[in-house]
Amino acid sequence: YEQLVRPDEDFDRSLNSFSLYGQHEQRLFDSLTLLAGARFDTYQSIGSRFTPKATIMYHIGDFNLRASYAMGYRAPGLDELYYHLMKPMGSRHIITFGNPDLKSETSNYFGVNAEYRTDRFSASVTAYINQVKNMITSSSTKFTALSEEEQNALREEFPEIADVKLSTLSVKQYYNYSRAKVKGFEVNIMAMPLNGLTLSANYTFAYGRGLEAYGSWSRLNRSVVHTATLTANYTR
């Protein structure tokens, strides 16, 4: 049960959801293991969805090879559906409008993984592609770029605009991409050269794009293409 309340606007929205999920791991042969799962989600006034997943792993010596498939589902949140407010964000101000007509996201994820593991060293590489339908995203427009009619309508709705420097004000709105695609790979390395000393490195490449309603592709919001992490940990 989720609830979104804004007492200053006499605003109260709630959402009930129910989920049921489970998975089973089965060794088919000495070197072959299957992991299968399923999930059922239902959201009040939004809809229901059944989503399966499966991974098969082949083990030989110190190597593991995996192939995975997972179907995903995400209903829009109360904020994405019903937000209607103006608030400061650091030195800027944002007017956010929810969209009650948002559709739920569905996705199909495919991935392959190769892993080498011993007591003191491990390395893995994963490649994947995730195809998403109706991905929820948002766009921001500077207040000064709006038409005079739109600006006046917002001034009537949010009188506090008069106290804000207009060059710092933006309007944010939620909408659905018709479809989106994220593809990439990840490399993980871990070594224990001395007792108590663990060194690890991680690199992730992710390239995500969404298809706009007018037919062109754009970068996904908040998507980071390159991510790297180096860690040294000593315990005694």
C-alpha positions as a printed Julia matrix, in Angstrom:
236×3 Matrix{Float64}:
  0.0     0.0     0.0
  1.46    3.33   -1.11
  0.11    6.78   -0.32
  1.04   10.23   -1.63
 -0.27   13.11    0.52
  0.16   16.88    0.1
 -1.82   18.59    2.9
 -1.19   22.09    1.48
 -3.08   21.11   -1.68
 -5.66   18.77   -0.12
 -4.12   16.04   -2.26
 -4.34   12.36   -1.29
 -3.66    9.47   -3.65
 -3.04    5.81   -2.84
 -2.22    2.59   -4.67
 -2.61   -1.06   -3.7
 -0.34   -3.7    -5.24
  0.15   -7.43   -4.78
  3.06   -9.62   -5.86
  3.69  -13.34   -5.78
  7.01  -14.82   -6.85
  9.15  -17.91   -6.56
 12.04  -19.73   -8.14
 13.53  -23.2    -8.31
 17.08  -24.36   -8.93
 17.58  -27.78  -10.48
 20.8   -29.62  -11.3
 20.13  -31.43  -14.58
 23.53  -33.09  -14.91
 26.81  -32.9   -12.99
 27.87  -29.84  -14.96
 24.51  -28.28  -15.91
 22.19  -26.31  -13.62
 18.88  -24.63  -14.43
 17.37  -21.77  -12.44
 13.76  -20.9   -13.3
 11.45  -18.38  -11.69
  8.23  -16.48  -12.18
  6.52  -13.44  -10.71
  2.96  -12.12  -10.77
  2.22   -8.44  -10.08
 -1.13   -6.7    -9.96
 -1.67   -2.98   -9.38
 -4.95   -1.33   -8.5
 -6.52    0.34  -11.56
 -3.28   -0.16  -13.55
 -3.17   -3.84  -14.48
 -1.48   -7.18  -13.91
  1.49   -8.97  -15.4
  3.1   -12.41  -15.27
  6.9   -12.34  -15.81
  9.13  -15.44  -16.09
 12.9   -15.73  -15.94
 15.42  -18.51  -16.55
 19.17  -19.02  -16.3
 21.15  -22.05  -17.39
 24.73  -22.55  -16.14
 27.38  -24.9   -17.46
 30.22  -25.67  -15.04
 33.55  -27.14  -16.08
 36.62  -27.01  -13.84
 37.08  -23.47  -12.56
 34.83  -22.02  -15.28
 31.12  -21.18  -15.23
 29.19  -20.23  -18.37
 25.69  -18.77  -18.05
 22.88  -17.68  -20.36
 19.92  -15.75  -18.94
 16.52  -14.47  -19.97
 14.17  -12.36  -17.86
 10.94  -10.59  -18.62
 10.39   -7.4   -16.58
  7.43   -5.26  -15.57
  7.21   -1.91  -13.78
  4.06    0.06  -13.11
  4.35    3.85  -12.89
  4.83    5.22   -9.38
  2.48    7.59   -7.63
  4.95   10.44   -8.15
  5.14    9.77  -11.9
  1.35    9.59  -12.12
  0.25   12.43   -9.85
  3.09   14.82   -8.89
  1.91   18.41   -9.2
  4.24   20.73   -7.34
  7.01   23.29   -7.43
 10.1    22.76   -5.3
 13.72   23.93   -5.02
 16.51   21.63   -6.24
 19.75   23.19   -5.03
 20.05   26.58   -6.71
 17.29   25.75   -9.19
 13.51   25.37   -9.01
 11.45   22.73  -10.81
  7.73   22.49  -11.49
  6.88   18.79  -11.85
  3.74   17.44  -13.48
  2.76   13.78  -13.22
  1.0    12.02  -16.07
 -2.05    9.87  -15.16
 -2.01    8.42  -18.7
  1.4     6.74  -18.29
  1.65    3.12  -19.43
  3.49    0.4   -17.52
  6.96   -0.65  -18.65
  7.63   -4.17  -19.95
 11.04   -5.52  -20.87
 12.93   -8.5   -22.25
 16.47   -9.01  -20.94
 19.04  -11.36  -22.51
 22.48  -11.9   -21.01
 25.53  -14.17  -21.25
 28.25  -14.53  -18.64
 31.64  -16.25  -18.41
 33.33  -16.64  -15.04
 36.65  -18.04  -13.81
 36.99  -18.6   -10.06
 39.65  -20.01   -7.73
 40.36  -19.5    -4.03
 42.53  -16.43   -4.65
 41.4   -15.08   -8.01
 38.17  -14.59   -9.93
 37.23  -12.85  -13.16
 33.94  -12.53  -14.98
 32.57  -10.9   -18.12
 28.87  -10.27  -18.74
 27.24   -8.96  -21.93
 23.56   -8.08  -22.13
 20.78   -6.36  -24.01
 17.54   -5.12  -22.44
 14.64   -4.17  -24.72
 11.99   -2.07  -22.99
  8.53   -1.11  -24.2
  6.89    2.07  -22.85
  9.88    3.05  -20.7
  8.89    5.89  -18.37
 11.05    8.99  -18.73
 10.78   12.75  -18.31
 11.71   15.93  -20.09
 12.54   19.38  -18.7
 11.86   22.7   -20.41
 13.15   26.07  -19.23
 10.35   28.33  -18.09
 11.69   31.13  -20.3
 11.4    28.85  -23.37
  7.62   28.44  -22.9
  5.09   30.54  -24.74
  3.7    33.61  -22.99
  0.33   31.87  -22.67
  1.92   28.84  -20.97
  3.96   31.07  -18.65
  0.89   33.02  -17.56
 -1.05   29.82  -16.89
  1.76   28.56  -14.67
  1.95   31.9   -12.82
 -1.74   31.58  -11.96
 -1.3    28.01  -10.78
  1.95   28.63   -8.86
  1.97   32.2    -7.48
  5.32   31.51   -5.81
  6.93   31.86   -9.25
  6.99   35.61   -8.54
  9.64   34.99   -5.85
 11.92   32.92   -8.11
 14.58   33.97  -10.59
 13.05   32.79  -13.88
 16.37   31.71  -15.4
 16.6    29.01  -12.68
 13.07   27.65  -13.24
 12.25   24.54  -15.32
  9.12   22.51  -15.99
  9.38   18.71  -15.82
  6.85   16.32  -17.34
  6.67   12.5   -17.41
  5.9    10.5   -20.54
  6.58    7.11  -22.17
  9.16    6.26  -24.79
  7.5     4.01  -27.36
 10.45    1.69  -26.81
 13.98    1.78  -25.44
 17.09   -0.36  -25.63
 19.99   -0.72  -23.2
 23.02   -2.8   -24.13
 26.42   -3.17  -22.58
 28.91   -5.33  -20.77
 30.57   -5.61  -17.36
 34.0    -6.87  -16.28
 34.8    -7.87  -12.69
 38.22   -8.96  -11.38
 39.11   -9.92   -7.81
 42.46  -11.13   -6.43
 43.83  -12.0    -3.01
 47.64  -11.69   -3.4
 48.26  -11.88    0.37
 46.28  -13.21    3.3
 43.89  -10.46    4.35
 44.47   -8.28    1.27
 41.76   -8.21   -1.39
 42.02   -6.2    -4.61
 39.07   -5.77   -6.95
 38.26   -3.88  -10.13
 35.0    -3.35  -11.96
 34.21   -1.7   -15.29
 30.73   -1.25  -16.78
 29.76    0.02  -20.21
 26.07    0.76  -20.76
 24.55    2.42  -23.81
 20.85    3.25  -23.54
 18.57    5.01  -26.01
 14.83    5.65  -26.19
 12.57    6.15  -29.2
 10.57    9.36  -29.0
  7.0     9.62  -30.27
  8.19   11.75  -33.21
 10.49    8.95  -34.4
 14.02    9.87  -33.27
 16.25    8.15  -30.71
 17.64   10.0   -27.68
 19.95    9.16  -24.76
 18.21    7.85  -21.66
 17.95   10.23  -18.73
 20.56    9.7   -16.01
 22.26    6.96  -18.04
 26.0     6.62  -17.41
 28.01    5.09  -20.25
 31.28    4.34  -18.42
 31.62    3.33  -14.76
 34.75    2.01  -13.06
 35.49    1.05   -9.47
 38.82    0.06   -7.87
 38.9    -1.32   -4.33
 41.65   -2.42   -1.95
 40.62   -4.0     1.35
 42.96   -5.21    4.09
 41.7    -7.11    7.1
 43.79   -8.39    9.98
